[in-house]
Amino acid sequence: MSDFTITGHGGVRVLVLGRAQEVMETVCAELADAGLQVTGTVEPEAAEVRYHADGFDLIAFGRGIPARIKDRLKRVYSAQNPYVRLLDTFAPRAAWQILSALEDGPCAPPVDLDAYCQRIGYRGPRTPTLKTLHSLVELHSAAIVFEALDVLLGHGVDLDPVAVDRKLIASGRGGYCYEQNGLMKRVLMAMGFEVDGLIARVRWGQPPGAAPMPRSHMALRVTIDAVPWLVDVGFGGWGPSAPLRMDTVTPQATRHETFRVLPFGDSLMVQSRSSDPWWSLYELSTEPQLAADFEPFNWYTATHPGSPFKRSLMVARTTSAGRFTLLNDRLTIRRPDGEIHRQTLDVDGIEATLRETFSLPVQPAWRSAIQQAVASDTEPAEEA
């Protein structure tokens, strides 16, 4: 049976559209146990004929529905009932997503788009297009630098959206992957993009044959017209400076380096090169993560003694003029034409560089941490 209705004890009416019968039954049964009146179908192609939007408070769309069908149904149902809630869901989280939406408890608090756009200097349309995405990634990377000074100072990193926005938008600070990509995710969702948070295992800087590192890096998948794009504004001085297609192994040139995304076991391997050879950056899991999933990863990265951010000063900024990276006392500038400049700085020079090159609001409390990082830098390390 492709269509069915399960009635709970409440009056809220939900239509769930999906593909797999057993999955549909499982999700709908959980929603009915929570008290909802649930109708489900695994034939979304016929949904607009069988069901009118006036009969529902929320209509949920499974991830397996083709984009062309999903988009058509959303247009039809929005025209039929402008008050109906339309929601994209992922089967393992669908019941929670639906119940949260009905309680007006969004998965991620909204972001002040005006303040964000002013922070990065974006004045274009706020529409979910590839052109918009390219502009946001480029401007964000130039304006909001990669830095983990709070970890070096022993303060930890608060991923609460209010704290992230206060730090990265209002206070002119930067952040590392969870802050950067977490903020970007909320911005893109507010503009209407379909976005998933993903987790990755870093390969960059590891010796050949090294034991696998824990998964510790956050990146994003943005789907536009059924095409998945990798967006990562939080990988420091080597991350992709433009969105990358995730459905092709063809090398993709950006302003700075060339990248490719390869199927690699049950993950994707993200690699880059400015010349030969290819360098592996990270293994990317394609399973969507919730905000709660990143909390233990963030706690480990911010507090574990083995975290590189606990012992090294790492700051990076990517602009049209080049990539600027600071690793302890070593400033490196890589121009798009391949020209490289390196300079060793004293503590005063580091503080000046943080202000002038990275536009950070240097605080007196940072000086002792900078001195300690420089003093403990006894062996070469990879730049951020």
Buried (B, 14 or more C-beta within 10 A) or exposed (E): EEBBEBEBEEEBBBBBBBBEBEBBBBBBBBBBEBBBBBBBBBEBEEBBEEBBBEBBBBBBBBBBBEEEBBBBBBEEBBEBBEEBBBBBBBBEBBBBBBBBBBEEEEBBEEBBBEEBBEBBEBEEEBEBBEEBBBBBBBBBBBBBBBBBBBBBBEEEBBBEBEEBBEBBBEEBBBBBBBBBBBBBBBBBBBBEBBBBBBBBBBBBBBEEEEEEBEBBBBBBBBBBEEBBBBBBBBBBBBBBBBBBBBEEEEEBEBBBBBBBBBEBEEBBBBBBEBEEEBBBBBBBBBEBBBBEBBEEBBEBBBBEEEBBBBBBBBBBBBBEEBBBBBBBBBBBBBEBEEEEEEEEBEBEEBBEBBEEBBBBEBEEEBBEBBBEBBEEBEEEBBBB
